[in-house]
Amino acid sequence: MTDLPNWQGCAPPRPRRLEGRTVALEAFDATVHAHDIWQALGGDMGANTRIRFFPDAPYRDADHFGQAYQAKQGEWHTMVMRDTHWNIVRGMASYMRMRPEQGSVEIGAVAHGDAMARSPLATEAHYLLAKHVFEDLSYRRYEWKLNDDNAPSHKAAVRLGFTFEGTFRQDMVVHGVNRDTAWYSMLDSEWPSRKEALETWLAPGNFSEDGQQIQKLEALRAS
C-alpha cells in the first residue's frame, strides 16, 4: 500500500489546444467542428459504421452528432484532431469519467478517419493526450475502456502501452444488446517509459523516405 498523505487531487483535463509536430488537438465546438468530424469519419454514408461502438450512436446526420456531443461537454471534454500539414480535421477523442479528486481519467469515444487511422498522426495525438494528463496535471491513472467486441480498440490500447485489467461481463445493455466492457489503464509510474518509446517512434528518423516505420512501437517499448 502506498501512502499519499499530501494528496490534494488534480484539476480536470480541459485543454483548449495541444500542439504536436504532425497534429494539433482543439477543444470541440459543434459550430466549428461537427460537420468536419462527420465528414472525416465517412459522412452520411460511413460515419455511423465507424463509430458504431459510441454509446449513443447512430446519429441522423452531422447536426445531430454535433448537438449530442455539445451536450456532453462539461461531463466530457472532447478534443478534435487536426492534421497540421493540410489543416484538415481527421478524428476525435474525449476525456471522460473524470475523477480529478482521485487523479483518474478515461480517454474514450475515440474515432480516427481513414486518413488518420494507423498513422503517425494518430499515435502523436494519443501521446499528446497522455502527456497532458500525466505531466501538466499530475494524474495517477489514465484509463481506456471499450466494448469487448471492438477488436481495433483492443489493438490500439495494447500498442500504445496500456495494461489490460480485465473484462466487466454483462456491464451494459446498449441498443438492446449486451456489452461486455474491457478495461485498460496506464499509471503515472509507467508513463516515463511509455513516453520514451512514443517519442522515439515518432521521431522523423524512425521513418524511411517513403514514410514506412523502421522500428515498431511495441519493440521500442520492450527494449
C-alpha positions as a Markdown table, in Angstrom:
| # | Residue | x | y | z |
|---|---|---|---|---|
| 1 | Met | 0.0 | 0.0 | 0.0 |
| 2 | Thr | 1.3 | 3.4 | -1.0 |
| 3 | Asp | 0.7 | 6.3 | 1.5 |
| 4 | Leu | -0.3 | 9.6 | 0.0 |
| 5 | Pro | -0.6 | 11.9 | 3.0 |
| 6 | Asn | -0.3 | 15.1 | 1.0 |
| 7 | Trp | -2.6 | 14.2 | -1.9 |
| 8 | Gln | -4.7 | 17.2 | -3.0 |
| 9 | Gly | -6.3 | 15.9 | -6.2 |
| 10 | Cys | -5.9 | 17.3 | -9.7 |
| 11 | Ala | -7.6 | 19.8 | -12.0 |
| 12 | Pro | -10.0 | 18.4 | -14.6 |
| 13 | Pro | -8.4 | 17.9 | -18.0 |
| 14 | Arg | -9.9 | 20.7 | -20.2 |
| 15 | Pro | -7.1 | 21.9 | -22.6 |
| 16 | Arg | -8.1 | 24.3 | -25.3 |
| 17 | Arg | -5.3 | 23.2 | -27.6 |
| 18 | Leu | -2.4 | 20.6 | -27.6 |
| 19 | Glu | 0.3 | 21.1 | -30.2 |
| 20 | Gly | 2.4 | 18.4 | -31.9 |
| 21 | Arg | 4.6 | 18.2 | -35.0 |
| 22 | Thr | 2.0 | 16.5 | -37.2 |
| 23 | Val | -1.2 | 17.0 | -35.3 |
| 24 | Ala | -2.9 | 19.7 | -33.2 |
| 25 | Leu | -5.8 | 18.9 | -30.8 |
| 26 | Glu | -8.6 | 21.5 | -30.3 |
| 27 | Ala | -11.4 | 21.6 | -27.8 |
| 28 | Phe | -14.6 | 20.6 | -29.5 |
| 29 | Asp | -17.1 | 23.2 | -30.6 |
| 30 | Ala | -20.1 | 21.9 | -32.5 |
| 31 | Thr | -20.5 | 25.1 | -34.5 |
| 32 | Val | -16.8 | 24.8 | -35.7 |
| 33 | His | -16.1 | 21.1 | -35.8 |
| 34 | Ala | -19.3 | 18.9 | -36.1 |
| 35 | His | -19.5 | 18.8 | -39.9 |
| 36 | Asp | -15.7 | 18.5 | -40.4 |
| 37 | Ile | -15.6 | 15.5 | -38.0 |
| 38 | Trp | -18.6 | 13.9 | -39.5 |
| 39 | Gln | -17.0 | 14.1 | -43.0 |
| 40 | Ala | -13.6 | 12.9 | -41.7 |
| 41 | Leu | -15.3 | 9.8 | -40.3 |
| 42 | Gly | -17.1 | 8.9 | -43.5 |
| 43 | Gly | -20.1 | 11.3 | -43.8 |
| 44 | Asp | -23.7 | 10.2 | -44.1 |
| 45 | Met | -22.6 | 7.0 | -45.8 |
| 46 | Gly | -20.0 | 5.8 | -43.4 |
| 47 | Ala | -19.7 | 7.7 | -40.1 |
| 48 | Asn | -22.2 | 5.7 | -38.2 |
| 49 | Thr | -20.4 | 2.5 | -39.2 |
| 50 | Arg | -17.1 | 3.8 | -37.9 |
| 51 | Ile | -18.5 | 5.0 | -34.6 |
| 52 | Arg | -21.0 | 2.2 | -34.1 |
| 53 | Phe | -19.5 | 1.5 | -30.6 |
| 54 | Phe | -20.1 | 5.0 | -29.4 |
| 55 | Pro | -22.7 | 4.9 | -26.6 |
| 56 | Asp | -25.5 | 6.9 | -28.2 |
| 57 | Ala | -24.8 | 6.1 | -31.9 |
| 58 | Pro | -26.2 | 6.1 | -34.5 |
| 59 | Tyr | -26.8 | 9.7 | -35.4 |
| 60 | Arg | -29.1 | 11.1 | -38.0 |
| 61 | Asp | -26.6 | 13.4 | -39.6 |
| 62 | Ala | -23.8 | 15.8 | -38.7 |
| 63 | Asp | -26.1 | 18.3 | -36.9 |
| 64 | His | -27.5 | 15.5 | -34.7 |
| 65 | Phe | -24.0 | 14.3 | -33.9 |
| 66 | Gly | -22.8 | 17.9 | -33.1 |
| 67 | Gln | -25.8 | 18.5 | -30.8 |
| 68 | Ala | -25.2 | 15.2 | -28.9 |
| 69 | Tyr | -21.5 | 16.0 | -28.4 |
| 70 | Gln | -22.0 | 19.6 | -27.4 |
| 71 | Ala | -24.4 | 18.4 | -24.7 |
| 72 | Lys | -21.7 | 16.2 | -23.3 |
| 73 | Gln | -19.2 | 18.9 | -22.8 |
| 74 | Gly | -18.6 | 19.5 | -19.2 |
| 75 | Glu | -19.2 | 15.9 | -18.2 |
| 76 | Trp | -16.8 | 15.1 | -21.0 |
| 77 | His | -14.1 | 17.2 | -22.7 |
| 78 | Thr | -13.8 | 16.3 | -26.4 |
| 79 | Met | -10.7 | 17.0 | -28.4 |
| 80 | Val | -10.7 | 17.3 | -32.2 |
| 81 | Met | -7.6 | 16.1 | -34.1 |
| 82 | Arg | -6.4 | 18.3 | -36.9 |
| 83 | Asp | -3.7 | 17.4 | -39.5 |
| 84 | Thr | -1.3 | 20.3 | -39.2 |
| 85 | His | 0.1 | 19.8 | -42.7 |
| 86 | Trp | -3.2 | 20.0 | -44.5 |
| 87 | Asn | -5.2 | 21.9 | -41.8 |
| 88 | Ile | -7.9 | 19.2 | -42.0 |
| 89 | Val | -9.8 | 17.6 | -39.2 |
| 90 | Arg | -9.0 | 13.9 | -39.0 |
| 91 | Gly | -10.5 | 12.5 | -35.8 |
| 92 | Met | -11.5 | 12.9 | -32.2 |
| 93 | Ala | -11.3 | 11.6 | -28.6 |
| 94 | Ser | -12.8 | 12.6 | -25.3 |
| 95 | Tyr | -11.6 | 12.8 | -21.8 |
| 96 | Met | -14.4 | 11.2 | -19.8 |
| 97 | Arg | -15.1 | 9.5 | -16.4 |
| 98 | Met | -13.1 | 12.4 | -15.0 |
| 99 | Arg | -12.3 | 11.9 | -11.3 |
| 100 | Pro | -9.9 | 14.7 | -10.6 |
| 101 | Glu | -10.2 | 14.1 | -6.8 |
| 102 | Gln | -8.7 | 10.6 | -7.4 |
| 103 | Gly | -6.3 | 11.6 | -10.2 |
| 104 | Ser | -8.0 | 9.3 | -12.7 |
| 105 | Val | -9.5 | 10.0 | -16.1 |
| 106 | Glu | -10.6 | 7.9 | -19.1 |
| 107 | Ile | -9.9 | 8.5 | -22.8 |
| 108 | Gly | -12.8 | 7.3 | -24.8 |
| 109 | Ala | -15.1 | 7.9 | -27.8 |
| 110 | Val | -12.0 | 7.6 | -29.9 |
| 111 | Ala | -12.5 | 7.8 | -33.7 |
| 112 | His | -9.9 | 8.2 | -36.5 |
| 113 | Gly | -10.9 | 8.8 | -40.1 |
| 114 | Asp | -9.3 | 6.8 | -42.9 |
| 115 | Ala | -6.6 | 9.5 | -43.5 |
| 116 | Met | -5.5 | 9.2 | -39.8 |
| 117 | Ala | -6.0 | 5.5 | -38.9 |
| 118 | Arg | -2.8 | 3.6 | -38.2 |
| 119 | Ser | -0.7 | 6.7 | -38.9 |
| 120 | Pro | 1.9 | 8.8 | -37.0 |
| 121 | Leu | -0.9 | 11.5 | -36.6 |
| 122 | Ala | -3.0 | 9.0 | -34.5 |
| 123 | Thr | 0.0 | 8.0 | -32.4 |
| 124 | Glu | 1.1 | 11.6 | -31.8 |
| 125 | Ala | -2.4 | 12.6 | -30.9 |
| 126 | His | -2.6 | 10.0 | -28.1 |
| 127 | Tyr | 0.9 | 10.9 | -27.0 |
| 128 | Leu | -0.2 | 14.5 | -26.5 |
| 129 | Leu | -3.4 | 13.4 | -24.7 |
| 130 | Ala | -1.5 | 11.2 | -22.3 |
| 131 | Lys | 1.3 | 13.8 | -21.8 |
| 132 | His | -1.2 | 16.5 | -20.8 |
| 133 | Val | -2.8 | 14.2 | -18.2 |
| 134 | Phe | 0.4 | 13.0 | -16.6 |
| 135 | Glu | 2.8 | 16.0 | -17.0 |
| 136 | Asp | 0.5 | 19.1 | -17.0 |
| 137 | Leu | -2.0 | 17.8 | -14.4 |
| 138 | Ser | -0.1 | 15.1 | -12.5 |
| 139 | Tyr | -2.8 | 12.4 | -12.8 |
| 140 | Arg | -2.1 | 9.0 | -11.3 |
| 141 | Arg | -4.2 | 6.8 | -13.6 |
| 142 | Tyr | -5.2 | 7.0 | -17.3 |
| 143 | Glu | -8.0 | 4.6 | -18.4 |
| 144 | Trp | -9.0 | 3.2 | -21.8 |
| 145 | Lys | -12.3 | 1.2 | -21.7 |
| 146 | Leu | -14.1 | -0.4 | -24.7 |
| 147 | Asn | -16.7 | -2.7 | -25.9 |
| 148 | Asp | -15.1 | -6.1 | -25.8 |
| 149 | Asp | -16.2 | -6.7 | -29.4 |
| 150 | Asn | -14.2 | -3.7 | -30.6 |
| 151 | Ala | -11.0 | -5.5 | -31.8 |
| 152 | Pro | -9.3 | -2.4 | -33.3 |
| 153 | Ser | -9.7 | -0.6 | -30.0 |
| 154 | His | -8.1 | -3.5 | -28.1 |
| 155 | Lys | -5.2 | -3.5 | -30.5 |
| 156 | Ala | -4.7 | 0.3 | -30.2 |
| 157 | Ala | -4.8 | 0.2 | -26.4 |
| 158 | Val | -2.1 | -2.5 | -26.2 |
| 159 | Arg | 0.0 | -0.8 | -28.9 |
| 160 | Leu | 0.0 | 2.5 | -27.0 |
| 161 | Gly | 1.2 | 0.8 | -23.8 |
| 162 | Phe | -2.0 | 0.4 | -21.8 |
| 163 | Thr | -2.3 | -2.6 | -19.5 |
| 164 | Phe | -5.3 | -4.9 | -19.7 |
| 165 | Glu | -7.0 | -5.2 | -16.3 |
| 166 | Gly | -10.0 | -7.4 | -17.1 |
| 167 | Thr | -13.5 | -7.6 | -18.5 |
| 168 | Phe | -16.7 | -6.5 | -16.8 |
| 169 | Arg | -19.1 | -9.1 | -18.1 |
| 170 | Gln | -22.7 | -8.0 | -18.9 |
| 171 | Asp | -21.7 | -4.5 | -18.0 |
| 172 | Met | -24.3 | -2.7 | -20.0 |
| 173 | Val | -27.3 | -3.1 | -22.4 |
| 174 | Val | -26.7 | -0.9 | -25.4 |
| 175 | His | -29.4 | -0.7 | -28.1 |
| 176 | Gly | -30.9 | -4.0 | -26.8 |
| 177 | Val | -27.6 | -5.9 | -27.0 |
| 178 | Asn | -25.3 | -7.0 | -24.2 |
| 179 | Arg | -22.0 | -5.2 | -23.8 |
| 180 | Asp | -19.0 | -6.7 | -22.0 |
| 181 | Thr | -16.6 | -3.9 | -21.2 |
| 182 | Ala | -12.8 | -4.4 | -21.3 |
| 183 | Trp | -10.7 | -2.2 | -19.0 |
| 184 | Tyr | -7.1 | -1.0 | -19.7 |
| 185 | Ser | -5.0 | 1.5 | -17.8 |
| 186 | Met | -1.7 | 3.3 | -17.7 |
| 187 | Leu | -0.2 | 4.6 | -14.4 |
| 188 | Asp | 2.0 | 7.7 | -13.7 |
| 189 | Ser | 4.9 | 5.3 | -12.8 |
| 190 | Glu | 4.6 | 3.7 | -16.2 |
| 191 | Trp | 4.4 | 6.9 | -18.2 |
| 192 | Pro | 8.2 | 7.7 | -18.4 |
| 193 | Ser | 9.0 | 4.5 | -20.3 |
| 194 | Arg | 5.8 | 4.8 | -22.4 |
| 195 | Lys | 6.8 | 8.4 | -23.2 |
| 196 | Glu | 10.3 | 7.5 | -24.2 |
| 197 | Ala | 9.1 | 4.7 | -26.6 |
| 198 | Leu | 6.5 | 7.0 | -28.1 |
| 199 | Glu | 8.9 | 9.9 | -28.7 |
| 200 | Thr | 11.5 | 7.5 | -30.2 |
| 201 | Trp | 8.9 | 6.0 | -32.5 |
| 202 | Leu | 7.5 | 9.5 | -33.5 |
| 203 | Ala | 11.0 | 10.9 | -34.3 |
| 204 | Pro | 11.5 | 11.6 | -38.1 |
| 205 | Gly | 14.5 | 9.3 | -38.1 |
| 206 | Asn | 12.3 | 6.3 | -37.4 |
| 207 | Phe | 10.6 | 6.6 | -40.8 |
| 208 | Ser | 12.1 | 5.8 | -44.2 |
| 209 | Glu | 11.8 | 8.2 | -47.2 |
| 210 | Asp | 8.5 | 6.6 | -48.2 |
| 211 | Gly | 7.1 | 7.0 | -44.7 |
| 212 | Gln | 7.4 | 3.4 | -43.5 |
| 213 | Gln | 8.3 | 2.9 | -39.8 |
| 214 | Ile | 11.8 | 1.5 | -39.1 |
| 215 | Gln | 11.1 | 0.2 | -35.6 |
| 216 | Lys | 7.7 | -0.8 | -34.2 |
| 217 | Leu | 6.4 | 0.9 | -31.1 |
| 218 | Glu | 6.0 | -2.4 | -29.3 |
| 219 | Ala | 9.6 | -3.3 | -30.0 |
| 220 | Leu | 10.9 | 0.1 | -28.7 |
| 221 | Arg | 8.8 | -0.3 | -25.5 |
| 222 | Ala | 10.1 | -3.8 | -24.9 |
| 223 | Ser | 13.7 | -2.6 | -25.3 |
